Amino acid sequence: MAAESTGVSGLAERYAAALFELADEQHALDETADNLREVRAMLAESADLDRLVRSPVLSRAEQGKAIGAVAEQARLSALTRGFLGVVARNRRLFAVPAMIEAFLAQLAERRGEVTAEVTAAQELSQAQQDALGEQLRRVVGGRVAVNVKVDGSLLGGMIVKIGSRMIDGSVKGQLQRLQLSMKGVG
C-alpha cells in the first residue's frame, strides 16, 4: 500500500510540475491555482464527479468527454481544461486531487507561503477568513495560505494545522480533553 501511495504521489508531483511550468510560462499561476481550487471544491461537493475521476470502468473517451464538459461548465481556463484533458487521456484522473495539492504546494513554496489547514465547525465568512489569515500571518511571521474545511462534528470552534503544529480549539476537542482529565481524577 505504501508503494502504491508513493507511486500516486510521484505521479502527481510530475503532472503538477508540468502544469506549474506551463502556467508560469503563460503568467497564469494565479488563474490556474484558482481553477484547481475550484476543481478541488467540486470534487468535495459532488460524489458523482468524485466517482467519475476514480472509476476504472469508464473508458478514456468517456472520462475525457465528461471532465471536459465539467471544465467547460465551470468556465475553467483553456490551460486547465487542456491539462484535465491530457490527464483523462492518460487514464490518470484518479490522481487529480493529489495533483492539485502538489501544484498548490509548489506555488506556496515559490511564494514563501506556509499553508494552514483549518477545519471549522461551520462555514467561515470572507471577513472571518481574512481575520484568521491575518492572525496566522502574525503568528507565522510570513505569508499564509489558508485552506478551510467544514466539519460539523466539531460542534464549535476550529482546528488549525500549520506544518506539524496543531491547535485544537474545537468544542469536541475540549470535551475530549475534559473527559480524559476526569478519568484521571476518578
C-alpha positions in Angstrom: 0.0 0.0 0.0 2.8 2.4 0.8 4.4 1.8 -2.5 1.1 2.5 -4.2 0.6 5.8 -2.5 4.2 6.8 -3.2 3.6 6.0 -6.9 0.5 8.2 -6.9 2.4 10.9 -5.1 5.3 10.8 -7.6 2.9 10.7 -10.5 1.0 13.7 -9.1 4.2 15.6 -8.5 5.3 15.1 -12.1 2.0 16.2 -13.6 1.8 19.2 -11.2 5.3 20.2 -12.0 4.5 20.2 -15.8 1.3 22.2 -15.2 3.2 24.6 -13.0 5.9 25.2 -15.6 3.2 25.8 -18.3 1.3 28.2 -16.1 4.4 30.0 -15.1 5.4 30.4 -18.8 1.9 31.8 -19.6 1.9 34.1 -16.5 -1.2 32.2 -15.4 -0.2 30.8 -12.0 -2.9 32.6 -10.0 -5.6 31.8 -12.5 -4.5 28.1 -12.6 -4.4 27.9 -8.8 -7.9 29.4 -8.6 -9.1 26.9 -11.2 -7.6 24.0 -9.3 -9.1 25.1 -6.1 -12.5 25.2 -7.8 -11.9 21.7 -9.1 -11.0 20.6 -5.6 -14.2 22.1 -4.2 -16.3 20.5 -7.0 -14.8 17.1 -6.2 -15.5 17.6 -2.5 -19.1 18.6 -3.2 -20.1 16.1 -5.8 -20.0 12.3 -5.2 -20.8 11.8 -8.9 -17.7 13.8 -10.0 -15.5 12.0 -7.5 -16.7 8.7 -8.8 -16.1 9.8 -12.4 -12.4 10.6 -11.7 -11.9 7.4 -9.8 -13.8 5.0 -12.0 -11.7 2.3 -13.7 -14.9 1.2 -15.6 -15.3 4.3 -17.8 -13.2 4.5 -21.0 -10.6 7.2 -21.7 -13.1 8.8 -24.1 -15.9 8.8 -21.6 -13.9 10.2 -18.8 -12.3 12.8 -21.2 -15.7 13.9 -22.5 -17.2 14.1 -19.0 -14.4 16.0 -17.4 -14.3 18.3 -20.5 -18.0 19.1 -20.0 -17.5 19.8 -16.3 -14.5 22.1 -17.0 -16.4 23.9 -19.7 -19.4 24.4 -17.5 -17.2 25.7 -14.7 -15.6 28.1 -17.2 -12.1 26.9 -16.3 -9.2 28.4 -18.3 -8.0 26.8 -21.6 -4.8 25.7 -19.8 -6.7 23.9 -17.0 -9.2 22.4 -19.4 -6.3 21.1 -21.6 -4.5 19.8 -18.6 -7.5 17.9 -17.4 -8.0 16.5 -20.9 -4.4 15.2 -21.0 -4.8 13.7 -17.6 -8.1 11.9 -18.7 -6.5 10.6 -22.0 -3.6 9.2 -19.9 -6.1 7.5 -17.5 -4.8 9.5 -14.6 -7.9 11.3 -13.4 -7.8 9.3 -10.1 -4.7 11.3 -9.2 -6.2 14.8 -9.8 -6.7 15.5 -6.1 -3.1 14.8 -5.4 -2.0 16.8 -8.5 -4.0 19.8 -7.2 -2.3 19.6 -3.8 1.1 19.2 -5.3 0.6 22.2 -7.6 -0.7 24.4 -4.7 2.2 23.3 -2.5 4.7 24.2 -5.3 3.1 27.6 -5.7 3.2 28.2 -1.9 6.8 27.2 -1.8 7.7 29.6 -4.7 6.0 32.4 -2.9 7.4 31.6 0.5 4.0 30.9 1.9 3.1 28.5 4.7 -0.2 26.6 4.3 -2.6 26.5 7.2 -5.2 23.7 7.1 -8.2 25.0 9.1 -11.1 22.7 10.0 -14.1 24.8 11.3 -17.4 23.7 12.7 -19.3 25.9 10.3 -18.7 27.9 7.1 -16.5 31.0 7.7 -17.5 34.3 6.1 -14.9 36.1 4.0 -14.3 38.6 6.8 -13.7 35.7 9.2 -11.3 34.1 6.8 -9.4 37.3 6.2 -9.2 38.0 10.0 -8.0 34.4 10.6 -5.4 34.8 7.8 -4.1 38.0 9.3 -3.8 36.4 12.8 -2.0 33.4 11.3 0.3 35.7 9.3 1.3 37.4 12.6 2.0 34.1 14.4 4.0 32.6 11.5 5.7 35.8 10.6 5.2 35.4 6.8 2.6 34.7 4.1 0.0 32.2 5.0 -2.4 30.4 2.6 -5.5 29.3 4.4 -7.4 26.2 3.3 -10.7 25.9 5.2 -12.8 22.7 5.5 -16.1 22.4 7.4 -16.7 19.5 9.8 -20.0 19.9 11.7 -18.9 17.2 14.2 -16.6 19.7 15.9 -19.7 21.3 17.4 -18.0 24.7 17.5 -14.6 26.4 17.2 -11.8 25.1 14.8 -8.7 23.1 14.4 -5.6 24.8 12.8 -2.7 22.8 11.4 0.4 24.5 10.2 3.1 22.0 9.2 3.5 19.6 12.1 1.9 22.0 14.6 -1.8 21.6 15.5 -4.0 23.8 17.6 -7.3 22.3 18.5 -9.8 25.0 19.7 -12.9 22.9 18.8 -15.6 22.2 21.4 -15.3 18.5 20.5 -11.5 18.6 21.3 -12.2 20.5 24.6 -14.8 17.9 25.6 -12.4 15.0 24.8 -9.7 16.7 26.9 -12.1 17.2 29.8 -13.2 13.6 29.5 -9.6 12.4 29.7 -8.8 14.6 32.7 -11.9 13.4 34.5 -10.8 9.7 34.0 -7.6 10.6 35.8 -9.5 12.1 38.8 -11.8 9.0 39.4 
